[in-house]
Amino acid sequence: MVLASFMLLLLLGRWQDALFGLAALANTVIGCVQELRARRMLERLALLHDVQVTVLRQSGPAEIAVRDVLPEDLLLLRPGEQLPADACVLTAAGLEVDESLLTGESDPVPKTAGDRLLSGSSVIAGTGRARVERIGADSFAGRIGAQAKRFSLINSELRNGLNRILRTLSWALLPIMALVVNGQIQSEHGWSEAIRNGTWRDAAVAAVASVISMIPQGLVLMTSVAFAVGALKLARRQVLVQELPAVEALARVDILCLDKTGTLTEGAAVFEAAYRPDGQVLGGYGSQDGRAVAGADGSGGRALARWELALSWFAADVNANATSRCLRSVFKDAPTASPLSTVVFASSRKWSAVSFAAGPASGAWVLGAPEFVLNRAADGAPDPSVAPVLAVAAELALSGRRVLVLAHAPTAMTGREAEQYMLPPGLLPVVVLTFREQIRPDAARTLAYFKDEGIGVRIISGDSPGTVSAVAREVGLVFEGDGVDARTLPSDPDQLGEILEGHLVFGRVTPGQKKDMVQALQRRGHVVAMTGDGVNDALSLKEADLGIAMGSGAAATRTVSRLVLLDNKFSRLPAVMAEGRRVIANVERVSMLFLTKTAYAVLLSLAYAGLFWPFPFLPRQLSAVDGLTIGIPAFFLALMPNTRRYVPGFLKRSLMFAIPAGSVAAVVVLAVNAYALFGTAYPLPTVRNATVLALSVVGLWVLLVLARPLDRWRRLLVASMYLGLGGLLALPLVRDFFALAVPPPDLLAVSLLAASAGCAGIEAIHRHLHKD
């Protein structure tokens, strides 16, 4: 519409009135430059922290970027890695993958040699090797477009609201334009007379002026610039924004779900101590001793106990997870027998196992969470023989430690038990192990900020409720009890939502439950953000309104997240929230400016079309009014600091101000026009001078109202626009270009009186909307 109007005016030789075309071109250029600048900055950041995969080539294992993977490459598969291409499994040791990004099904899928792996799926347990078959667009995810994409659409209230406005205007413009064209022709004494005298040209220019004034050209520009500048600011703070509107999302969040490990804590746990089942400390194993257990090969001077042999295998396990790495610092360089069978660790099971057929460590050894490992009676209650050790584990967990138990069964696991992940019968606890995580120094301060801002926090972790509760209290959360054991949670989303409303801390949460908890909160009307770093968080991060991953997290979590904290600093989140608030509050303020103009433009177009009055503005005059009252100030207002809390209903609030304010402005213009045409019968150029002055004064008062609260910079901005209006009427060159002059005294008085009444009306509307 803008381009067609621009071309029409050029064809008519009215280039002075085609200024809006240059403004539209500037909008496009500025918007594209800002978005491209932000995108390049984000891509540079993404490149520095690119997802890496391990391939086996002639020179040995090598870490390469996903984009460098080639067909026939051998992929080394480890937990947390995302498949960059379609591949065929060559070897597998307890390999399980999560294909939820492709199929929507969250259950882990076991894989053995010969099975196919699809790009976009993630390894959640076990290890293996796979040969790459198809990459890029030839892969399964590339063909069906189902792979999690870096720039997928986030639910943005600003974007949704602007789209609704633009869709409505698109449908309304053509019929309104037809009415305006007819009205302007009729004001020139009808179609035949206008065509015969050539006055249809003036009617066409007037019609263009009315139509162009209805289009909020700069609103989309201001929104995209605000998003882009916000993303650039966050990028300088090591926050990777995977989609520009994500800077808005955290401003709307009212529930923040946190995974304990890697978010509240540093993520790198330290092995602390070993305990007998009765709670007695076993000396010489904790990190505080600075000693490691060694074998009877001359380096350690003593033979290892059976349980030490078993732990040495877990420490040396090639399927290493964080626990294995912690054990390796203490139980290292120890001889181990070849296992008969193994079960790799998975978050859903919370245990791993190894079996030996013979030797001092014969039988089955299971390492994992005490509540999941130790035998249970048929009714689900703990076996009486292991109740004391569960009590010891619970007491240790209450101090904030992470607690695992090593249990032994005399008979090795059968192949069926290992394949189906069945615990062997007769497991008895042998040793209890404790680990301690370092609380992030900024965690307490960050959580206090969210509390002050009225944002609810839920801590959701796979560790025991006692451990999670202790950490939560250490970072300043106040709550009763020792946290909720997720194994007792109902599956019904409504019941789950009620529990989530009343409790803050949850332990023993499985990956599927994390996703269910996010969905239950969303069903109750909450806007949910989720933070995490492990592959077990990927489902919930993808489901949340805003997924936030740590830069050191698994590839799968970074892929599905909207924001990535590249330096792993939890304290970055307040800055993200502040930036989101600035964006959404400023765009709302700017949208009121633009929509007020759209409102009075539509009303004036319909009024002049129905009254058959000549339209009282030239396009260039409206360009000047728009520049002073909207265009120039909107650019500054969109980028100024703004800490106002987010309140839902951006579009409703914008329209509740814009429609009545636009109606007041339209009435002022019609009143001045009526006096000038019928009171003293001034010629049309003089009428235009009076209406431009009246509309400018009212528009500047709208700016003054929306710029509040006025600080030094906003006062300077508003004052500059008033001076600009004075220059528009006083400077000869500018005045001549815009075909303006100061109206005669009586018409000037009427214009200023009508404009003053309009300003009073605008003030009344603003105070009414902000009376609470």
C-alpha positions in Angstrom: 0.0 0.0 0.0 2.8 2.4 0.9 4.7 1.6 -2.3 1.6 2.0 -4.5 0.8 5.4 -2.9 4.5 6.5 -3.3 4.5 5.6 -7.0 1.2 7.3 -7.6 2.5 10.6 -6.2 5.6 10.4 -8.2 3.5 9.8 -11.4 1.4 12.8 -10.5 4.6 14.9 -10.1 4.0 15.5 -6.4 7.4 14.4 -5.1 7.2 16.7 -2.1 4.2 14.7 -0.8 6.0 11.4 -1.2 8.2 11.9 1.8 6.5 9.0 3.6 8.1 6.7 1.0 11.6 7.7 2.2 10.5 7.2 5.7 9.2 3.7 4.8 12.5 2.9 3.1 14.5 4.2 6.1 12.3 2.0 8.4 13.1 -1.0 6.2 16.9 -0.3 6.1 17.2 0.5 9.8 15.2 -2.6 10.8 17.2 -4.9 8.5 20.5 -3.5 9.6 19.6 -3.8 13.3 18.4 -7.4 12.9 21.3 -8.4 10.8 23.7 -6.8 13.2 22.1 -8.7 16.1 22.0 -11.9 14.1 25.7 -11.7 13.2 26.7 -11.0 16.8 24.6 -13.9 18.0 26.0 -16.2 15.3 29.5 -15.2 16.3 28.7 -16.1 19.9 27.1 -19.4 18.8 30.1 -20.2 16.8 32.4 -19.7 19.7 30.3 -22.0 21.8 29.3 -24.3 19.0 28.0 -27.8 19.7 30.8 -30.3 19.2 30.6 -34.0 18.4 33.3 -36.6 18.7 34.3 -38.6 15.6 36.8 -41.3 15.1 39.1 -40.6 12.2 42.5 -42.0 11.1 44.3 -39.8 13.5 42.1 -40.9 16.4 39.1 -39.3 18.3 38.6 -35.7 17.3 36.1 -33.0 18.5 34.6 -31.2 15.5 31.7 -28.9 14.9 28.4 -30.4 13.8 28.6 -28.7 10.4 31.9 -30.5 9.7 30.4 -34.0 10.1 30.8 -36.0 6.8 29.1 -39.2 5.5 31.0 -42.3 6.7 32.3 -40.6 9.8 32.4 -42.7 12.9 30.5 -41.0 15.7 31.5 -41.7 19.4 28.2 -41.6 21.3 28.1 -40.4 24.9 25.2 -39.2 27.2 24.1 -35.7 26.5 25.1 -35.5 22.9 22.7 -34.8 20.1 22.9 -36.7 16.8 24.0 -34.3 14.1 23.0 -36.7 11.3 21.3 -40.0 10.5 23.6 -42.9 11.4 23.7 -46.7 11.9 24.7 -48.1 15.2 27.9 -50.2 15.0 28.4 -51.0 18.7 26.3 -50.2 21.8 26.7 -50.5 25.5 23.4 -49.8 27.2 22.7 -47.1 24.5 19.4 -45.3 24.9 18.2 -42.3 22.9 15.6 -39.6 23.3 13.6 -39.1 20.1 11.0 -36.7 21.6 12.1 -33.8 19.4 11.2 -35.9 16.3 8.4 -38.1 17.5 6.9 -36.3 20.5 7.3 -39.5 22.6 9.4 -39.0 25.8 10.2 -42.6 26.6 13.9 -43.6 26.0 14.5 -45.9 23.1 17.1 -48.6 23.5 19.5 -49.1 20.6 21.6 -52.0 19.6 24.0 -52.7 16.8 22.3 -52.4 13.4 19.7 -49.9 14.6 19.2 -46.5 12.9 19.7 -43.2 14.7 17.9 -40.1 13.5 19.3 -36.6 13.5 17.8 -34.5 16.3 17.6 -37.3 18.8 19.8 -37.3 21.9 21.8 -39.9 23.8 20.5 -40.1 27.3 22.3 -43.3 28.5 25.1 -45.6 27.5 27.8 -45.3 24.8 28.4 -46.6 21.4 29.7 -46.0 17.9 27.7 -45.2 14.8 28.5 -44.6 11.1 27.1 -41.4 9.6 24.8 -42.1 6.6 22.9 -38.9 5.8 23.7 -35.3 6.7 22.0 -31.9 6.3 18.9 -31.7 4.1 19.2 -35.4 3.3 18.8 -36.5 6.9 15.4 -37.5 8.4 15.1 -34.3 10.3 16.1 -32.3 7.3 13.5 -33.9 5.1 10.5 -33.6 7.5 11.5 -30.3 9.1 11.0 -31.7 12.5 14.4 -31.1 13.9 14.6 -28.6 16.8 15.6 -25.3 15.0 17.7 -22.6 16.4 15.3 -19.8 15.3 11.9 -21.3 16.0 9.0 -19.0 16.9 8.5 -18.2 20.5 5.2 -17.2 22.0 5.6 -13.4 22.0 2.7 -11.2 23.2 4.2 -8.2 21.4 4.5 -10.0 18.1 1.1 -11.6 18.4 -0.6 -8.2 19.3 1.1 -6.4 16.4 0.1 -9.1 14.0 -3.5 -8.8 15.1 -3.4 -5.0 14.5 -1.8 -5.3 11.1 -4.2 -8.1 10.0 -7.1 -5.9 11.0 -5.7 -2.9 9.2 -5.0 -4.9 6.1 -8.6 -5.9 5.8 -9.9 -2.4 6.6 -7.6 -0.4 4.3 -9.0 -1.2 0.9 -12.7 -0.5 1.7 -11.8 2.7 3.6 -9.6 3.8 0.7 -12.5 3.3 -1.7 -14.7 5.4 0.5 -12.1 8.1 0.8 -11.4 8.3 -2.9 -15.1 8.6 -3.6 -15.5 11.3 -0.9 -12.7 13.4 -2.2 -14.0 13.1 -5.8 -17.4 14.2 -4.6 -15.9 17.2 -2.8 -14.6 18.2 -6.2 -18.2 18.2 -7.6 -18.4 14.6 -8.7 -16.5 12.2 -10.9 -17.3 13.7 -14.3 -16.5 17.2 -13.2 -13.2 16.1 -11.4 -12.1 14.2 -14.5 -13.0 17.0 -16.9 -11.2 19.7 -14.8 -8.3 17.6 -13.7 -9.1 18.2 -10.0 -9.1 14.4 -9.6 -5.4 14.8 -9.1 -5.9 16.8 -5.9 -8.5 14.3 -4.8 -6.0 11.5 -5.3 -3.3 13.2 -3.3 -5.8 13.8 -0.5 -6.9 10.1 -0.6 -3.2 9.1 -0.4 -2.8 11.3 2.6 -5.7 9.8 4.5 -4.7 6.2 3.7 -1.0 6.6 4.5 -1.8 8.2 7.8 -3.7 5.0 8.9 -0.6 2.7 8.4 1.6 2.5 11.6 4.8 2.3 9.5 7.2 2.7 12.3 5.6 0.4 14.8 7.1 -2.8 13.4 10.4 -1.0 13.0 10.5 0.1 16.6 9.6 -3.4 17.8 12.3 -5.1 15.8 14.9 -2.5 16.8 14.0 -2.9 20.5 14.3 -6.7 20.2 17.6 -6.4 18.3 19.2 -3.9 20.7 18.1 -6.0 23.6 19.7 -9.1 22.1 22.9 -7.2 21.5 23.0 -5.9 25.1 22.5 -9.4 26.4 25.1 -10.8 24.0 27.7 -8.5 25.5 26.9 -10.1 28.9 27.4 -13.6 27.5 23.7 -14.4 27.1 23.0 -16.1 23.7 19.5 -15.2 22.5 18.4 -17.9 20.1 15.4 -15.8 18.9 15.0 -12.0 19.3 11.6 -12.0 21.0 13.0 -14.2 23.8 14.2 -11.0 25.4 10.5 -10.2 26.0 9.6 -13.7 27.4 11.3 -13.5 30.8 9.5 -10.2 31.5 6.2 -12.2 31.3 7.4 -15.2 33.4 5.7 -15.6 36.8 7.1 -19.0 37.7 10.8 -20.0 37.4 11.6 -23.7 37.7 15.2 -24.4 38.6 17.2 -27.6 38.3 19.5 -27.7 41.4 22.6 -29.2 39.8 24.4 -26.8 37.5 22.0 -23.9 38.3 22.0 -23.3 42.1 25.2 -25.3 42.4 28.3 -25.3 40.4 27.5 -28.7 38.9 30.9 -30.2 39.6 30.3 -32.4 42.7 33.2 -33.5 45.0 33.3 -37.0 46.5 33.2 -36.3 50.3 33.1 -39.5 52.4 32.2 -43.2 52.6 30.0 -44.6 55.4 29.1 -48.1 56.6 25.4 -49.0 56.5 25.2 -48.2 60.2 26.4 -44.6 59.6 30.0 -45.1 60.8 32.5 -43.1 58.7 35.1 -45.1 56.7 38.4 -43.2 57.0 40.8 -42.4 54.2 38.3 -42.0 51.3 37.0 -38.5 51.5 38.4 -35.7 49.4 39.4 -34.0 52.7 42.1 -36.6 53.1 43.7 -36.0 49.8 44.3 -39.7 49.3 43.1 -42.2 46.7 42.7 -45.9 46.9 45.2 -47.9 44.9 45.5 -51.6 44.2 47.8 -54.3 45.5 50.3 -53.9 42.7 52.9 -52.2 44.7 51.5 -48.7 44.5 49.1 -48.8 47.4 50.4 -51.4 49.7 47.2 -53.3 50.4 44.6 -55.4 48.7 41.2 -53.8 47.9 38.0 -54.8 49.6 35.2 -56.2 47.4 33.2 -53.0 47.4 36.4 -51.0 46.6 36.9 -53.2 43.5 33.4 -52.6 42.4 33.7 -48.9 42.9 37.0 -48.9 41.0 35.1 -50.3 38.0 32.4 -47.6 38.3 35.1 -45.0 38.5 36.8 -46.3 35.4 33.6 -46.9 33.5 33.8 -45.6 29.9 30.1 -44.7 30.2 31.3 -42.1 32.7 28.8 -39.6 34.1 29.4 -37.0 36.7 29.3 -39.5 39.5 32.0 -41.7 37.8 34.2 -38.7 37.4 33.9 -37.8 41.1 34.7 -41.4 42.1 37.7 -41.4 39.8 39.4 -38.8 41.9 39.5 -41.3 44.8 39.1 -44.8 43.4 41.7 -44.8 40.6 44.4 -47.0 39.2 42.7 -50.0 40.7 42.7 -53.4 38.9 39.3 -54.5 37.8 38.0 -57.8 36.3 36.1 -57.9 33.1 32.4 -57.5 33.8 29.8 -60.1 32.9 27.1 -57.5 32.3 26.5 -53.8 32.8 23.6 -51.4 33.1 24.4 -47.8 32.4 23.1 -45.0 34.4 19.9 -43.2 33.3 18.1 -40.4 35.1 14.7 -42.2 34.8 16.2 -45.2 36.8 18.7 -43.3 38.9 21.0 -46.3 39.2 23.7 -48.2 37.3 25.0 -51.7 37.7 27.8 -54.1 37.0 28.1 -57.9 37.4 31.1 -60.1 37.8 31.0 -63.9 37.3 33.9 -64.8 39.5 36.7 -63.3 41.7 36.6 -61.3 44.9 33.9 -58.9 43.5 31.6 -61.6 42.1 27.9 -61.0 42.0 25.9 -57.9 41.1 26.8 -54.4 42.2 24.3 -51.6 42.0 25.2 -47.9 42.5 22.4 -45.3 42.8 19.9 -43.4 44.8 19.1 -45.3 48.0 15.3 -45.1 47.6 15.6 -46.6 44.1 18.2 -49.2 44.7 17.3 -50.9 48.0 14.7 -53.7 47.9 11.1 -53.0 48.6 8.4 -55.2 49.8 5.3 -56.0 47.7 3.3 -53.1 49.2 6.0 -50.6 48.2 7.3 -50.0 51.7 11.1 -50.4 52.4 12.2 -53.8 53.4 12.8 -53.8 57.2 16.3 -55.0 56.8 17.3 -51.9 54.8 15.3 -49.4 56.7 18.2 -48.3 58.9 20.4 -47.5 56.0 17.6 -45.5 54.4 17.4 -43.5 57.6 21.2 -42.9 57.5 20.9 -41.8 53.9 18.0 -39.5 54.7 19.9 -37.9 57.6 23.0 -37.3 55.4 20.8 -35.8 52.7 19.2 -33.3 55.1 22.7 -31.7 55.4 22.7 -30.9 51.7 24.8 -33.8 50.6 24.1 -35.9 47.6 23.8 -39.5 48.8 24.3 -42.8 46.9 24.4 -46.3 48.0 26.4 -49.3 46.7 24.5 -52.5 47.1 25.5 -56.1 46.4 23.6 -59.2 45.4 25.4 -62.6 45.5 24.1 -63.6 42.1 25.1 -61.8 38.9 22.4 -60.2 36.9 20.9 -62.3 34.2 20.9 -61.1 30.6 17.2 -60.6 30.8 17.5 -58.5 34.0 20.2 -56.4 32.4 18.3 -55.9 29.2 15.1 -54.9 31.0 16.8 -52.9 33.7 15.5 -55.1 36.5 17.2 -54.9 39.9 18.6 -58.3 41.0 16.9 -59.9 44.0 18.6 -59.9 47.4 20.3 -56.6 47.2 21.9 -55.5 50.5 23.6 -52.1 51.2 27.4 -52.3 51.5 28.5 -48.7 51.7 26.9 -45.2 51.6 28.7 -42.5 49.6 28.3 -38.8 50.0 29.1 -36.0 47.5 28.9 -32.2 48.1 28.2 -29.6 45.5 29.4 -26.0 45.7 26.6 -23.5 46.0 26.9 -20.7 43.4 27.9 -17.5 45.2 25.3 -15.5 43.2 22.4 -18.0 43.7 21.0 -16.5 47.0 21.2 -12.9 45.6 19.5 -13.9 42.4 16.7 -15.8 44.1 16.1 -12.8 46.4 15.7 -10.6 43.3 13.1 -12.9 41.9 11.2 -13.0 45.2 11.2 -9.2 45.4 9.9 -9.1 41.8 7.0 -11.4 42.7 8.2 -14.3 40.6 7.5 -17.8 42.1 10.4 -20.2 42.3 10.2 -24.0 42.1 13.3 -26.1 42.6 13.0 -29.4 40.7 15.8 -32.0 41.0 16.5 -35.7 40.7 18.3 -35.7 44.0 16.6 -36.7 47.2 14.1 -34.2 48.7 16.3 -33.8 51.8 19.4 -32.8 49.7 17.4 -30.4 47.6 15.7 -28.9 50.6 19.0 -28.3 52.3 20.4 -26.5 49.2 17.2 -24.5 48.8 17.4 -23.3 52.4 21.1 -22.4 52.0 20.2 -20.1 49.1 17.5 -18.4 51.1 14.2 -20.1 50.2 11.8 -20.3 53.1 9.4 -23.2 53.2 8.1 -25.9 55.5 9.0 -29.6 55.5 11.8 -31.4 53.7 10.5 -31.1 50.1 8.2 -33.3 48.1 9.2 -36.7 47.0 8.2 -36.8 43.3 7.5 -40.5 43.5 4.4 -39.6 45.5 3.1 -37.1 43.0 -0.2 -37.8 41.1 -0.2 -38.1 37.3 -3.4 -36.1 37.0 -2.3 -32.6 35.8 -4.9 -30.8 37.8 -3.9 -32.4 41.1 -0.3 -32.0 40.2 -0.9 -28.3 39.5 -2.5 -27.9 43.0 0.6 -29.4 44.7 2.9 -27.2 42.6 1.0 -24.1 43.8 1.6 -25.0 47.4 5.2 -26.4 47.5 8.5 -25.0 46.4 11.0 -28.0 46.5 10.7 -31.3 44.7 13.2 -34.2 44.8 13.5 -37.5 42.9 11.9 -36.0 39.9 12.3 -37.9 36.6 12.8 -36.2 33.2 9.2 -37.0 32.2 7.9 -35.6 35.5 9.8 -32.3 34.9 7.9 -31.9 31.6 4.6 -32.8 33.3 5.2 -30.2 36.0 5.9 -27.5 33.5 2.7 -28.4 31.6 0.6 -28.5 34.9 1.8 -25.0 35.8 0.9 -23.7 32.3 -2.5 -25.3 32.5 -3.1 -23.1 35.6 -2.3 -19.9 33.5 1.3 -19.5 34.5 4.1 -18.4 32.2 6.9 -20.8 33.0 10.7 -20.5 32.6 12.9 -23.6 33.1 16.6 -23.7 33.6 18.8 -26.7 33.2 22.1 -28.1 31.9 21.6 -31.9 31.6 20.1 -34.0 28.9 17.4 -35.0 31.5 16.3 -31.3 31.4 15.8 -31.2 27.6 12.1 -32.2 27.6 11.1 -29.6 30.2 13.2 -26.9 28.6 11.5 -27.5 25.3 8.0 -27.5 26.9 8.6 -24.3 28.9 7.5 -20.9 27.7 11.2 -19.9 28.0 14.0 -22.6 28.2 17.3 -21.4 29.6 20.4 -23.6 29.3 23.8 -23.3 30.8 26.6 -22.9 28.3 28.4 -25.9 29.7 25.3 -28.0 29.5 24.5 -30.9 27.2 24.2 -30.2 23.4 20.5 -31.3 23.5 19.6 -28.7 26.2 21.4 -25.9 24.4 19.6 -26.8 21.1 16.1 -26.6 22.5 16.6 -23.6 24.8 15.7 -20.0 23.9 18.5 -18.5 26.0 21.9 -19.9 26.7 24.0 -18.5 29.6 27.4 -18.9 28.0 29.4 -18.2 31.0 27.2 -20.4 33.2 26.4 -17.5 35.5 22.9 -17.8 37.1 23.2 -14.2 38.1 22.7 -13.2 34.4 18.9 -13.8 34.7 18.0 -10.5 36.5 19.7 -8.7 33.6 17.7 -10.7 31.1 14.5 -9.9 33.0 15.4 -6.2 33.1 16.0 -6.2 29.4 12.8 -8.0 28.7 10.9 -5.5 30.8 12.5 -2.6 29.0 11.5 -4.0 25.7 7.9 -4.8 26.5 7.2 -1.6 28.4 8.8 0.6 25.8 7.1 -1.1 22.9 3.8 -0.8 24.7 4.4 3.0 25.1 5.4 3.4 21.5 2.5 1.3 20.2 0.1 3.8 22.0 1.7 6.6 20.0 1.3 4.9 16.7 -2.1 3.4 17.4 -3.5 6.8 18.5 -2.5 8.1 15.0 -4.1 5.1 13.3 -7.3 5.7 15.3 -7.7 9.3 14.4 -6.6 8.6 10.8 -9.3 6.0 10.4 -12.0 8.2 12.0 -11.0 11.2 9.9 -11.0 9.2 6.7 -14.5 7.9 7.4 -15.8 11.3 8.5 -14.5 13.1 5.4 -15.6 10.3 3.1 -19.1 10.6 4.5 -19.3 14.4 4.7 -17.7 14.9 1.2 -15.3 17.5 2.7 -11.9 18.0 1.2 -9.2 16.2 3.3 -7.5 19.0 5.3 -3.9 17.7 5.0 -1.3 17.2 2.4 0.8 14.0 2.7 3.9 16.0 3.4 2.2 17.9 6.2 1.1 14.6 7.8 4.7 13.4 7.5 5.9 16.5 9.4 3.3 16.0 12.1 4.1 12.3 12.4 7.8 13.0 12.6 7.4 15.5 15.5 4.8 13.7 17.5 5.6 10.0 16.8 8.5 9.0 14.5 11.4 10.8 16.1 10.4 10.5 19.8 9.3 6.8 19.3 12.9 5.9 18.3 14.3 7.3 21.5 11.4 6.1 23.8 11.8 2.5 22.4 15.5 2.4 23.7 15.2 4.2 27.0 15.5 2.5 30.4 12.2 1.2 31.7 11.9 -1.0 34.8 8.1 -1.2 35.0 6.8 -4.6 35.9 5.1 -6.6 33.2 1.3 -6.8 33.4 -0.5 -9.0 30.9 -2.8 -7.3 28.4 -0.4 -5.2 26.2 -2.8 -4.9 23.3 -5.9 -4.2 25.4 -4.2 -1.4 27.3 -2.8 0.1 24.1 -6.2 0.2 22.4 -8.0 1.4 25.6 -5.8 4.5 25.4 -5.3 4.8 21.6 -9.0 4.7 20.5 -10.4 7.4 22.9 -7.3 9.5 22.4 -7.5 9.2 18.7 -11.2 10.1 18.9 -10.4 13.3 20.8 -7.8 14.2 18.1 -10.3 13.6 15.3 -13.0 15.7 17.0 -10.5 18.6 17.4 -9.6 18.4 13.7 -13.2 18.3 12.6 -14.2 21.2 14.9 -11.4 23.4 13.5 -12.2 22.3 9.9 -15.9 23.1 10.4 -15.2 26.6 11.7 -12.8 27.3 8.9 -15.0 26.0 6.1 -18.4 27.2 7.3 -17.7 29.9 9.8 -15.5 32.3 7.9 -15.1 30.2 4.7 -11.3 30.2 4.6 -9.7 28.7 1.5 -8.4 25.1 1.7 -4.7 26.0 2.2 -5.6 28.1 5.2 -7.8 25.3 6.6 -4.8 23.0 6.3 -2.6 25.4 8.3 -5.1 25.5 11.1 -5.7 21.7 11.3 -2.0 20.9 11.1 -1.4 23.2 14.1 -4.3 21.8 16.1 -3.3 18.2 15.4 0.3 18.9 16.2 -0.5 20.4 19.6 -2.8 17.5 20.5 -0.2 14.9 19.3 2.6 16.5 21.3 0.3 16.3 24.4 -0.2 12.6 23.7 3.6 12.3 23.6 4.0 14.2 26.9 1.4 12.0 28.6 3.0 8.7 27.3 6.6 9.8 28.2 5.7 9.9 31.9 7.3 9.6 34.4 9.4 12.5 33.1 13.1 12.3 33.8 15.8 14.7 32.4 16.1 12.9 29.1 12.3 12.6 28.5 11.8 16.3 29.3 14.6 17.1 26.8 12.9 14.9 24.2 9.5 16.4 24.6 10.9 20.0 24.7 12.8 19.3 21.5 9.7 18.3 19.7 7.8 21.5 20.8 10.8 23.5 19.5 10.6 21.5 16.3 6.9 22.5 15.9 8.0 26.2 16.4 10.7 25.8 13.7 8.2 24.2 11.3 6.1 27.3 11.5 8.8 29.9 11.8 11.6 28.9 9.4 10.8 30.1 5.9 12.4 27.3 3.9 10.9 24.6 6.0 7.5 26.4 6.1 7.4 26.8 2.3 8.4 23.2 1.7 5.6 21.9 3.8 3.1 24.5 2.5 2.5 25.9 5.9 1.8 29.3 7.4 0.5 30.8 10.7 -3.3 30.9 10.4 -5.2 34.3 10.7 -5.7 35.5 14.3 -9.3 34.3 14.7 -8.6 30.9 13.2 -5.4 30.6 15.2 -7.3 31.3 18.4 -9.9 28.7 17.4 -7.2 26.1 16.6 -5.4 26.7 19.9 -8.7 26.7 21.9 -9.8 23.4 20.3 -6.3 21.9 20.7 -6.4 22.9 24.4 -9.7 21.2 24.9 -8.3 18.1 23.2 -5.2 18.2 25.5 -7.5 18.3 28.5 -9.4 15.3 27.1 -6.2 13.4 26.5 -5.2 14.2 30.1 -8.5 13.0 31.5 -8.3 9.7 29.5 -4.8 9.1 30.8 -5.7 9.8 34.4 -8.8 7.6 34.2 -6.8 4.7 32.9 -4.1 5.2 35.7 -6.4 6.1 38.6 -5.5 2.9 40.4 
